[in-house]
Amino acid sequence: MSFIAGIHLSIEQLINLQRESNHFKHRRHSPVRSALAGNYRSRFKGRGMDFDEVRHYQPGDDIRSIDWRVTARTQQVHTKLFSEERERPVFLMIDQSASMFFGSQNTLKAVIGAATASILLWSSLQRKDRIGGLLFDNDSHRELKPANSRKAALALLHQVVESHNRLVNQLQESLAEPAAPPTHSTPSSFNENLERLRNLAHPGSTLCIFSDCLQFDETSSRHLATLAKHNDVTIYQINDPLDEKLPPLGVYPITDGFQHALLDTRHAKSRAEFEAITEQRNQRLKDCATKHRIQHHRLSTSSGNTQRLFEFLKGHQSVIHRRSELFSS
């Protein structure tokens, strides 16, 4: 079993995860509303494949669907209704902002996000779902329209790998020779991309969000509530242990790639305030997920083992809005 760990990504790593997705299924609880034929039963009634119910004949019903046995027994004309099969688009929203390129343990948060997204992508492709993507970093975003071909899946993964490695290289260059902070760029925030997802996703879609959710706030909660009304939403919150708790007492040099500073963790008040803010943000996200029936799973850089990641996903396939701490040991 290979390790998904380290800093850089390769397309071969993500393709190899196809084997891990063979037995993984993503639970859905919202009805399918796509207008295109597919593999899932929907609330649309028509001349589909699966019998759904019998009701009184209404003007305009197809006479070929009349249930003559029920009609003869009740002396009233009844017609059969069938559930049409509709496809379900899957959107992968992948956060590649600066905070995702951090990891104090085995790997970067962005690597865990890419590996998890890849497993779900291959699983969706096996079900012949159309797969689309929304990738964003601090300065830009990329939208990939849903398609159900292997070629489209590989194109999405290539985008993930290319963008990831480019951002890693930029970070390494800035650490070696810090540059001046950009003055004219407009950050592409978590909330802006949730709003983009609202415009991209049609009702009945499956939406998988991979992010550390460090920018989650009340606006995020409103966007997620709207998305969850007509879609299946799952949040994979990817954190590092240092996102939750400051390092041991001491003074640490830190940088964002542009500026350098010292982090002093020796003050008890500052440590308590940091942990309180973190817990408050996580609790808001948890409450939002519970209220709106959003699946919420937590992953951590403390484990980069592909097998543990796969077992985590498989073990939570039937759990709705349950917060897991498996990777937060």
N, C-alpha and C positions, 0 to 999 in steps of 0.2 A: 504494500500500500504506500503510495507516494505521499509526500508532505507538500501541502500548500503553505509555504512559509517563506520568510525573507522579504525582500524589497521589490524586486522586479517581477513581472509576469511574462509568461510565454503562451502563445496560442496552443502549443502542444499540451501544456498543463490543463488548460480549460477544456480542450477536446477530450483528454483522457478522463475527465469527470463524467463523460457520457455513460461510462460503465456503472458509475455509482447511482445513476438516476433510474435504472431499469425498474426498480420496485417502489419508486417513490411516487406518491399521489398527493396532490394538493386538494385539501377539502374545500368545498364550495357550499355556500348557503344562500346566495341570492339567485333569483331566476335568471335564465339566459334570455336576453332580449335582442340579440343580433339578428339582422334581417337575412343573413346568409346561412345556408344549410351547413350542418356540421354534425358533431358527435354527442351533443348534450340535449336532453329533453328540456323544453321550454314551456312557458305558459301560453304560448301561441297555440290556438286550436285550428286545425285544418285537416287536410288530407295527408297526414304524416304516416309514419310507420307503426307507432305504438298507440293502441287503443287507450282512451282516457276515460270517457264517460258516455252515457246516453241521456239525452234530454228531449223535450218536446220539439217537434219540428217547427221551424220558424221560416217565414217567407225569405227566399233567397238561399236556403240550404240546398246542398247538392242532393238530388233525389237518389243518387247512387249510394248514398250513405244511410238511407233509411233502414232502421232495424226492424225487419218484418216480424220477427218473433215477438218482440216487445209490443209492437203495434197491434198484433193479433190478440195478445193477452190482455192489453189494457183498452183496446178499442180506440186508442188515440195514437196519432202518428208520432213516432219517435225517430230520432236520427242519431247516428254514432258520431262521436267527436274523437279526434286523434291528436296526440301531442306531436308537433313538428320538431324535428331535430335541428337545432341551431348551433352554430359554432360560438366559441367564447374567446375573444381576443385576450391576450395576456400582455400587460405592460410591465417592464422592468425599469423602475426609476432608480438609477445608480448614482449615489453621491460620490463625487471625486474632488470635493473641495479640500482646502489645505488641511483642515483638522483630521481628515481621513488618512492623511499620509503621516501618521504617527503610530508608534507601537513600542512599548517598553519591554515586551515579552518576545514571543517567537516571530512575530510578523507585523505588518502594517494593518490597520483597520481596513484600508482599501483593498488589500489582498483577500481578506476574509469575505468582504462584500462581493468581490468579483467571483470567488469560488462558489459562494452560496447562490448567486445569480445564475452561474453556469449550470449548476445542478438542476435548478428549476427550469432553465431554458431547455435543456435536453429532455427533461420529463414532459414539458409542454409540447415539444416537437413530436414526441412519440404518440401523444394523443391527437396529433394533427391540429393543434391550436395555432392560430395566427399569433406571432410573437412580435411585439414592438418594443422600443426602448426610448428612454429619456435619460441621457447622460449629462451631468452638469458639473462644472468646477467653479472656481471663484470668479472667472471672467467670461465664461461662455456656456452654452448648452448645445446639445445635438439631439435631434428627434429622428427616430427611425420608425417608419410606418409599419404596421403589423403585416406579417407575411408568414406563411406556413411551410416554407421550403428550407431545406438544409443550407442552401446558399445564403438565404437571408439570415439564418441563425449564425453562420460563420462570419457574415459581414458585421453583425452586432458584436460578436466576440472580438473580432479584429479591431473594431472601434474602441472597445474597452481596453484591450492590451496596448494599442497605440497611444491612446490618451494617458493611460496609467504610466507607462514608461517615459513618455515625454515629460509629464509632471514630476516624476521622480528625478529625472536628469536635471530639470530646471532647479529643483530643490537642492540637489547636490552641488550644482554650480554656484548657487547663491550662498550656500554654506561655506564654500571655498573662497568666494569673493563676493561678500554682500553688496547688493546693488541698492540704489535708491528706491524707496517704495513707489509704486505707480501712482500717478496723480490724476489720470483721466479715465481710468477704467471704472466701469459700473459693476459692482459685485453681483454675481448671479446667486441669489440667496435661496435657502431651503423653501421659504414661503412662495417666492416667485415661481419656483418649479412645481410646487404643489398646484399653483394656479394654472400653470401650463398643462399639468396632467388632467385637470378638470376639463380643459378644452379638448384634449386629445382623446380621452377615454369615453367611449359610448356606453350607455347603460348596459349592465350585464357583463362588464369586463372583469377580469381578474387583475388586480393591481398589487405589485410587490415592490416595496420601498426598502432600499438598502442604504442606511445612513447611521451616523452616530447620534443624530437628533440633538446635537448640541445647540442648534438654533431653534428648537421647538419652543413655541410660545402660544398665546391665546389665538393669534391669527392662524397658526398652524392647526390648532384644534378645530377652528371653524372650517378650514379647507378640508380636513380629514372627515369631518362630520358630513359635509356635502358629498364628498366622494363615496362615503360608505352607504349613503342612502340607496344607491342603485348599482353598487359594485361590491365585489369581494375584495377587501383591502387587508393586506398583511404587511406589518412593519417588522423588518429585521434590524433591530437596534444593535449596532456593533460598537462596543466600547473597549477601552484599555483600562486596566486597573488604576492608572493614574488619572483617568477621567473621574473616578469616584472618590479617590483619596490621595492627598498630597504625599510625596515621598518622605522618607524619614527625616528627622530634624537635621537641618543643614542649610547651606547656601549653594544654589545650583545656577550655573550659567545657562541661559535659555536664549533662543532666537526664533524669529519667524521667517528667517531667510533674508530679511532686510535690516532689522535692528537687533542689537544684543542687549540683554539685561540680566540682572541677578534675581533669582527667586529665593526668598528667605522663608523657610518653612518652620522656623523656630518659635514662632508666636502662636500660642494656643488659640487666641481669639481668631486669627486669620484662618487657621486650620478649621475651626468650628464653623466659621462663616462659609468657607468653600464647600464643606460637606453638606451644610444646610441648603445652600443654593442648588447643589447637585441633586440632593434628595427631593427637593421641591419640584425640580424640572422633571425628574423621573416619575414622580407621583402624578403630576399633571398628565404626562403621556399615558401612564397606566390607567388613570381614570377615564381619559378620552377613549382609549381602546375598549374598556369595559362597557362604557355607556353606549358606544356606537357599534358594538359587535365587531370590532376590528381584531384580527389575530395579531398578537404582539409577542415576539420572541427576542431574547437577548443573547447575543454572541459576544465573545471576547477574544482579544489577541493572546490571551493566556494559553490558548490551545490552537496550534496550527495543523493538527492532524486531520487529514481528509476523512479518515474513517469515523472519528468522533463527530465531525461535522455532519456526515451522512447519517449516522445513527441518531443524532439530534433531530435532524429534519424528519426522518422516518418516524421517530417516536412521537413527534408532535403533529403528524399529519391530520389527526382527527380532533385536535384541541383548538378551541376558539377562545380568543382573548385571555390566554393564560401566559403568565410571565415565567420564563424559565431561567434558572440560574446555572445550568449545566456548565456553561463556559466561563462562569465567573468565580471559579474556585480560587 
